[in-house]
Amino acid sequence: MIRLEGVGFSYGDQSVLTDIDFTIASGELAGIIGPSGSGKTTLLRILLGELRPTIGRRTSDSSSEVVVGYVPQLDPSERSFPLTVEEMVLLGRSAFSRRRPWFDRSERAETRAILDRLGIGQLSQRRLDELSGGQFQRALIARALLSRPRLLLLDEPTSGIDLNTRQSVLKLIDELRTDGYAVVVTTHDLNWVAAHLPRIVCLNGRIVADGAPLDILNEDVVAATYGARMDVFVHNGRPVVVDPERMG
């Protein structure tokens, strides 16, 4: 679907990404992990087409550009806007392409259908500041889906939400992949990715490893990604990363 070949990116003199080769295929689900400052969000913005690589190239598998939906990190300030859920989601169509300053009946019907699909149709007229963290996360995903993307990018979708909501978001992500979307997720939560996603990309300015969690997660890869030694065990066929200092 989208391919990055030899991609590098710099903000001025500061290099953020180097020699990135990455391909995401239709219907694929991948997680990008790495510490703060490792380039995860920059990589998403290049996949989105918002940033152009300093070096290398980004290509797609068709003559027309692949439509990409983007779900940013949860921002508490965004919930302060005096909008309803439906109004915020409709902004996804406004950002995508609009020739008129109002939304027609079909656009509103499509918005309601997406909200129903994500399990929050009953919240369409609720104000953003009345939503829980998980409900707001689903509203952000609905806004991205209104652009009718083939690829969905989620930046830290499990950050700032409780464990039950995290499981709900994970189930939703898997359902979206089943529906045919390609999904790329960034996260700090290494064990969450290792336990639930079929493919992970370990990133720290460059791609340290890329593959199935059980195949690539070992102590050397974790140390190269996070700059610290951690213990890696296999439990029930899944790798588990443990910080020995926290274990006492």
C-alpha positions in Angstrom: 0.0 0.0 0.0 2.7 2.5 1.1 6.4 2.0 0.9 9.2 4.0 2.4 12.6 3.5 0.8 15.9 4.8 2.3 13.9 7.5 4.1 15.6 10.0 6.3 14.2 13.1 8.0 15.8 16.1 9.7 14.4 19.1 11.5 17.1 21.6 10.5 20.4 20.1 11.6 18.8 17.6 13.8 18.5 14.1 12.3 15.4 12.3 13.5 15.1 9.3 11.1 17.8 7.5 9.2 17.7 4.9 6.4 14.0 3.8 7.0 12.8 1.0 4.8 9.1 0.2 5.7 6.1 -1.2 3.9 2.6 -1.5 5.0 0.2 -3.7 3.1 -3.6 -3.7 2.8 -5.3 -5.2 5.8 -2.1 -5.3 7.8 -1.8 -4.4 11.5 1.6 -3.1 12.8 2.8 -1.5 16.0 5.7 1.0 16.1 7.5 1.1 19.5 10.3 3.1 20.8 11.2 5.7 23.5 10.2 9.3 23.5 12.1 11.2 20.8 12.7 8.0 18.7 10.9 9.4 15.7 7.5 7.5 16.0 5.3 10.5 15.4 7.6 11.8 12.6 7.3 8.4 10.9 3.5 8.6 11.1 3.5 12.1 9.6 5.6 10.9 6.7 3.3 7.9 6.1 0.4 10.4 6.2 2.1 12.6 3.6 2.2 15.6 5.9 6.0 15.6 5.9 8.2 15.0 2.9 11.4 12.9 3.5 14.6 14.8 3.6 16.2 11.9 1.7 14.7 8.7 0.2 11.1 8.4 -1.1 7.6 7.5 -0.1 5.6 5.6 -2.8 2.1 4.0 -3.0 0.9 1.0 -4.9 -1.5 2.9 -7.1 -1.5 5.8 -9.5 -3.7 7.8 -7.1 -2.6 8.7 -3.6 -3.7 6.3 -0.9 -6.1 8.1 1.5 -4.7 8.0 5.0 -6.7 8.7 8.2 -4.8 10.0 11.2 -5.8 9.8 14.9 -3.5 12.0 17.0 -2.6 11.5 20.6 -5.3 12.4 23.1 -5.2 16.1 23.8 -7.2 17.2 26.7 -7.5 20.8 25.3 -9.3 19.5 22.3 -12.2 18.4 24.5 -12.7 22.0 25.6 -14.0 23.1 22.2 -17.8 23.8 22.3 -18.7 21.0 19.8 -20.9 18.0 19.8 -19.5 14.6 18.9 -21.2 14.7 15.5 -19.9 18.2 14.8 -16.3 17.2 15.5 -16.5 14.0 13.4 -17.9 16.0 10.5 -14.7 18.1 10.5 -13.0 15.0 9.2 -14.9 15.4 5.9 -14.2 19.2 6.0 -10.5 18.5 6.3 -10.7 15.9 3.5 -12.4 17.8 0.7 -15.2 20.3 0.7 -16.7 22.7 -1.8 -19.4 24.1 0.4 -19.5 25.5 4.0 -22.3 23.1 5.2 -22.8 19.4 5.6 -25.6 17.7 3.6 -27.9 14.9 4.7 -25.8 12.1 3.2 -22.7 13.3 5.1 -24.6 13.4 8.4 -26.1 9.9 7.7 -22.6 8.6 7.0 -21.3 10.2 10.3 -24.1 8.6 12.3 -23.4 5.2 10.6 -19.7 5.4 11.6 -20.6 6.4 15.2 -23.0 3.5 15.4 -20.3 1.2 14.0 -17.9 2.3 16.8 -20.5 1.9 19.5 -21.1 5.6 20.3 -24.0 6.5 18.1 -26.0 7.4 21.2 -23.4 10.1 22.0 -23.7 12.0 18.7 -25.2 15.1 20.3 -23.1 15.0 23.5 -20.5 17.7 24.0 -16.9 16.7 23.9 -16.2 17.8 27.5 -18.9 15.3 28.6 -17.0 12.2 27.2 -14.8 9.8 28.9 -11.3 9.2 27.6 -12.3 6.0 25.8 -15.4 7.7 24.2 -13.3 10.6 23.0 -10.8 8.2 21.5 -13.5 6.5 19.5 -14.8 9.9 18.4 -11.3 10.7 17.1 -11.3 7.4 15.2 -14.7 8.2 13.7 -13.4 11.6 12.5 -10.5 9.8 10.7 -12.8 7.2 9.2 -15.0 9.8 7.6 -12.3 10.6 5.1 -12.7 7.0 3.9 -9.1 6.0 4.3 -7.4 2.7 3.3 -4.7 3.2 6.0 -5.4 4.3 9.5 -2.6 5.7 11.7 -3.1 5.9 15.5 -0.6 7.8 17.6 -0.5 6.5 21.1 -4.1 5.3 21.2 -3.8 3.6 24.6 -2.1 6.6 26.4 -4.1 8.1 29.2 -6.9 5.6 29.3 -7.6 2.8 31.9 -7.0 -0.9 31.3 -10.6 -1.7 30.5 -10.8 1.1 27.9 -7.4 0.0 26.5 -8.8 -3.5 25.9 -11.9 -2.0 24.2 -9.7 0.1 21.9 -7.6 -3.0 21.1 -10.7 -4.9 20.1 -11.9 -2.0 17.9 -8.5 -1.8 16.2 -8.6 -5.5 15.4 -12.2 -5.2 14.1 -11.1 -2.3 11.8 -8.3 -4.6 10.4 -10.9 -7.3 9.8 -13.0 -4.7 7.9 -10.1 -4.3 5.5 -8.3 -1.3 6.9 -4.5 -1.3 7.2 -3.7 0.0 10.7 -0.4 1.3 12.1 -0.2 2.1 15.9 2.5 3.8 17.8 2.9 3.2 21.6 5.3 3.2 24.5 3.7 0.1 25.8 6.1 -2.6 24.7 4.3 -5.6 26.4 0.9 -4.5 25.1 2.2 -4.5 21.5 4.1 -7.8 22.0 0.9 -9.5 23.4 -1.6 -8.3 20.9 -0.1 -7.2 17.6 1.1 -9.5 14.9 3.9 -7.2 13.7 6.1 -4.7 15.6 8.7 -2.3 14.4 11.3 -1.3 17.0 12.4 2.3 16.2 15.1 4.6 17.6 16.0 6.9 14.8 16.4 3.9 12.6 14.6 0.6 12.5 16.3 -1.7 14.9 14.0 -4.7 14.2 10.8 -5.5 12.3 8.8 -8.7 12.5 6.6 -10.9 14.6 7.1 -10.2 18.4 8.3 -13.7 19.2 10.8 -13.6 16.3 12.5 -10.3 17.0 12.1 -9.4 20.7 15.1 -10.3 22.6 17.4 -8.5 25.1 19.8 -7.1 22.5 16.9 -5.6 20.4 15.3 -4.1 23.5 18.6 -2.6 24.6 19.3 -1.1 21.1 15.8 0.3 21.0 15.5 1.7 24.6 19.1 2.2 25.5 18.8 0.0 28.6 19.1 -3.7 29.4 15.9 -5.5 30.2 15.1 -9.1 30.7 12.9 -10.8 28.1 11.0 -14.0 28.9 8.5 -16.1 26.9 5.2 -16.7 28.6 2.3 -18.6 26.9 4.1 -18.2 23.6 4.5 -14.5 23.9 7.6 -12.4 24.8 7.4 -10.4 28.1 9.8 -7.6 28.8 10.7 -6.9 32.4 12.9 -4.1 33.9 15.1 -5.9 36.4 15.5 -2.7 38.4 11.8 -2.5 39.0 11.8 -6.2 40.0 14.1 -5.3 42.9 
